[in-house]
């Protein structure tokens, strides 16, 4: 026996009524510029992309939550997403592609597009949200983003050990798996985040893995350490190299940049250089170790060197989707 479908009207906060007439409501921003909509119980947040990362962290911190992402805290969220700014913390929590649930952006024609949403599984077909990460504004200008948030760790622990990628890799399969790892000047730093009980466990267990100089500190200290050593004290032009993890130390020694730092698990090396002979030597070194390198000057917001190839590919993708 077939039953007739009933018409039902659903009222959504801040959105026009959607009725059984299938009339599509006009597109609207989920949050206005400078605004944050924090769904505390759901551990999600929707924010305008003109908000700085530091401001978002402060708002989330009022409810004992945070966004576990590395990046310049003074830069707006939109720029961090469009440049795919992330760092060592991806080991424990993922990068922007893992954290984002949805976003809104405008196309070159000015059309407002909404993709994804607050639920964890909401995509059928292409996940356009991930497509907007690292696209440098070529596919569209981000206006709002919706992300997961996490309970704010109560404490943090820093462990230091000699540079040995194999040793750190073995840690990944143990109960002492770090939330982040970073290499600088022949030393690997491993970071641990959690509640007091978890930090006490790490303190009592890490001696087995030859970790030295265990230092317990606050989450703010942990964030500041990564911010200073991953992206701090840089000259104008930044480089980001991708090489096999086992070759990160060799590459760092080859480029001889005292400001460089590496993620030894993912094989990412960041630092600064001058465009010209120095950047050319770095490109050759990256190729020698089976990797690649891109350069970005934040002041000019331009691409150079191998980054020009990335720009060309992004524009080809843009043309393909518009065809």
KAGI-V982544 format. One record per run of one state. SS is the DSSP state (A for helix, B for strand, O for the rest). FROM is the first residue (numbers start at 1). TO is the last residue. If there is no record, write none. Layout:
# KAGI-V982544
SS_FROM_TO + SS_FROM_TO
This chain:
# KAGI-V982544
O_1_9 + B_10_12 + O_13_14 + B_15_18 + O_19_35 + B_36_39 + O_40_43 + B_44_48 + O_49_51 + B_52_52 + A_53_61 + O_62_64 + B_65_66 + O_67_75 + B_76_76 + A_77_82 + O_83_89 + A_90_93 + O_94_95 + A_96_99 + B_100_106 + O_107_111 + B_112_116 + O_117_127 + A_128_131 + O_132_140 + B_141_148 + O_149_149 + B_150_151 + O_152_154 + B_155_162 + O_163_164 + A_165_171 + O_172_179 + B_180_184 + O_185_186 + B_187_194 + O_195_195 + A_196_209 + O_210_211 + B_212_217 + O_218_218 + A_219_231 + O_232_236 + B_237_242 + O_243_244 + A_245_255 + O_256_260 + B_261_263 + O_264_267 + B_268_273 + O_274_276 + A_277_288 + O_289_291 + B_292_297 + O_298_301 + B_302_304 + O_305_306 + A_307_322 + O_323_323
